[in-house]
Each structure stands twice: as structure tokens, then as C-alpha cells.
Amino acid sequence: MYLDIIKFVIALIFLGIASYQDIKTREISNIVWFIMTIFSGSILILSNLNSNIISVILLIAYFYLWYIDLGKLDKYLDIIFFILSILMILLGQLYGESLLLLIIFKTLYRINVIKGKADARAMMALTILYPFYPELTLFKSNERYILNIIFPYPIEVLFYAAIIGFLFSIYLFFRNLSKGNVSRKMFTNIYDGGEWKIYYVPFIFCILLGFILSNLFDLFYFLVH
């Protein structure tokens, strides 16, 4: 319980700092996720000193390797870690799913589904901090085990963030419609000063809100009831 409170505060602080930077300057310092993962990685290592330490090291190493410009080698490294994650899952090793999630978030950035590198790193850092559902949620231990496999906790946070981002688009649509500004750009732009201007949605802020909501209401609770 106390550990989950500490982890909640860590996530709140660093996602809050990143959201502030994103809203103010539209740029997020890489050091935010670097430091956040020092805290989350330390918690993970201390919690697994007697077992799973190699899996934990692989998880943390993959995150920090993205900070190094490896050129074409980076893609080969992804393939190696992907194979390792599958082997870990098949062998029933903890954190195999978490390692696979890190690879997925990085890949989603590369194919432009997750738009910003900071957004992808935020989800990766959150995965290391929360490889499993927090005990603060409504789920019983056996239910958390099932959902950790079917819908890992970081996916719930990302799902919430996507919904919040979509609501921003709905807001833009009705805002433009109420002022008689009709265009295909109504969902992503604001008509101002005689021209359409792109409205920047700070997705890190959406992730922050998604994280808070996931701790207040379990979106996937109905799946195990």
C-alpha cells in the first residue's frame, strides 16, 4: 500500500513537470523521463533483489538504450529484445509482458501512432514504474493477475489518455461550429484571425489525466466481473 502511494507521487510529480513544460513550451526535456526511471528502476530493483533481477535489468536497459544514438543498430537491438520478451513470456518470467510493452510503445512512435518521442518515453517510464496494476485499485489480487496479462495497466492509462484527447477534438468541433466556422479542419484546428490555426493538444497532459483517472476508476473492472 505505502509503496503504491510512493509510486503514485513519483508519477504525479514527473508527469506534472512534463505537462507543464509541454503546455508552456511544447518541448519536454529528456531528463524528466531519465530521472523518473532512476526512481522507478530503483524501486523495481530493490523489489526483485532475490529473484527476476535479470529481467528487471533487461527492462531498464532497453529504456536507457534509446537515449543512445545507435543508428541502424537500434532496429536490430529491438529485434533482439523482442525475441527476449517473447522467450520470457513463454518461460513464465515476470516482466516479459512489460518489456514487450516498451518495444510496442517505441514502435508506435516510429510508425507515428504515438506522435511525440516524449509521449512514448512517458509511457515507457510509466510501464517501468507500474509493470502491474497498483494495489490501490478495486481489483482483488487474482483479478489483477488476469488483467496484467490481458490488459496491462499502462494500456489502461493510454486508453484513458486517448479518450481525453478525443474529447479535446470534440470540443474543437463544437467550438468552431458554434461560431459558424465549418471545415474539415474543425476537429484539429481553431479559426482565428481569418485563418485556421492548428490547436496543439498536449498529449502528456492527457496521459497525466489518464493516470489519475485510472487510479480513481478501473476502466476494465467489468472484464473480470
N, C-alpha and C positions, 0 to 999 in steps of 0.2 A: 504493500500500500504506500509506504513512505517513499520507496524507490520510484513508484509511478508518479508521485507528486513532484519529485525532483526532476524527472524526465519531462513532465508537463511544463514545468517552469523553464527548463532549458529550451524546449521547443518554442515556447511563447516568446522568450527573450530574443532568440535569433531570428525567428520568422517575423517578429515585430520590427527588429532593426532592418531586416531586408525589405519589408513592406514600406517602411519609412523612406529608405533610400530609393526604392522603385518609384514611389509616388512623387518624391521631390526631384529626383534627377533622371529617372528612368534607367539608371545604371546601378547594379548591385556589386559590391566588392566581393571578389572571390574568397577573401579572407574570412568572410562571415561563415561560409559552409566549412572552410578549413578548420576554424576554431570549434564550431559546433560539433564536428565529427571527432575532434580531440576529446571532448567531453563524453559524447555518446559512445565512442570507441573504447574509452577508458572504462566506462560502466560495463560494457559488453565483455571486455577482457577480464575484469575483476569478478564478473558473474560466472565466468567459464574457466577459471584457472585450473580446475581439476578435470575438465572434460571439454571437448569441442573447441579447444584453443586454436587448432589449425584451421578449422572452418571460419572462426572469427577473424583470424589474421588474413585469410583469403578475402573475406568480405571487406575489411578495412583497406587492404592493399589495393583492391580493384578501384575503390573510390579515389584514393590518392594518386593512383597511376594516371588518372585523367587530367591531373594537374601538370603532367609532364608531356611535352611535345614529342611524341614518338613517331610522328609521320605515318607511313604506311604500316609500320609495325603495330600500330594501335588496333587495326582491324584483326590482325592475326591473334593479338592478345585477347580480343573479345571472343574469338572462336575458342581459344584455349579455356578461358574462364566459363564460357557457355557449356563446354563439354564437362568441365569440372562440376558445375552446378547440377547438371543432369545426373552425373555419377553420384553426387552427394544425395540427391533426392532418391535415386534408386536404391542406394545403400542405407537409406533411412537416417542420414546425418542431419543434425539440426543446421539451420541457416542455408541449406541448399536452395530453398524457395526464395530466401532473402537475396542471395547472390544473383539468382535468375532475375529477380525484380530490378536490381541495379542495372543489369545488362539491358533489360526491357526499357527502362526509363532513358538510358543513354541512347538506345536505338530509336526511341520515339522522338528524341531531339534531332537525331541525324536525318530522319525522314520527315521532319518538320511538323509532326503532330503536336509535340511539345515545342512551343515557339522559341523559348529562350533557354540558353545553357544554364542560367541561374535557376530557372524553374526545374530543370532536370536534376541539377545538383541538390536543390532543396528537397526533392522527393527522395533522392538517394540518401541524403543525410538523415532524413526522417525515417527511412527504412532501417538504417543502422541503429537509430535511437529506439525505434519501435519495430523490431523484427516480428513481434507477436502482438496480439490485442492486449491493451493495458487492462489491469485488473480493476480499474475504476469503472469499466463499462458494465452493462447489465448482464453480460453473459456469464454463465457458470463455466467452470474450468473445462468440462468436456465439450461444451458448445464452442468455446474459444479455440479449442484444438481443431474442431471440424472447420471452422471459418478461417483459421490460419492457412488451411490447405486450399479451400475453395475460393475465398475472397480475403486475401491478406489485408491487414489493417491499412497499409499505405494506399491500397486500391480504393478503400472506402473514403479516405481523405481526398484522393484525387477525384473520385466520383462527385463528392460534395463540391469541390472546387470547380469542376466542370459545370455543375448545375448553377452555381453562383455566377460564373462567367456568362452562362446562357441568359440568366436573369438580367445581367447588365445589357445584353443585346436587346432584350425585350423592352427594357427601359428606354433605350435609344430609339427604338421603333416608335413607341407611343409618344415620346417627347417630340420627335420630328413630325409625327402625324398630327399632333395637337396644334402645331404651328403651320400646318399645311405644306410641309416640305416632304414631297413624295419622290422617292427614288429607290433604285436597287441598293443604294448605299445606306439605307435607313437603319440597318442593323449594326453597322460598324462605324458610321460617321455622324457628325453633327453639322447641320447647315448653319454657318455663322459668317457674317460679313459678306454675304453674297456668294459664298463658295462652300463646298463640302470639305470638312476637315476630319481627319481620322481621330476617333476617340480612343485613346490608349487605355485599355483595361489592364490594371496591374495584377497579373495572374498570381504573383506571390501573395498579394493581399487575399486573393480568393483561396489560396492554399491555407493561409492563416485562419481564415474564417471556417474553411472546411475542417481544419484540425480541431478548432474549438467546438464546432457542431458535432463532430464525431465523438467527442467526449461527453456531450450532453445528450445526444440521441443516436442510438445504434441503428444505422440505416438498414443493415442486413439482419437485424434481430428476428424478423419474421421468417427468415430462411430456416431457422432451427426450431421453430415452434409450429 
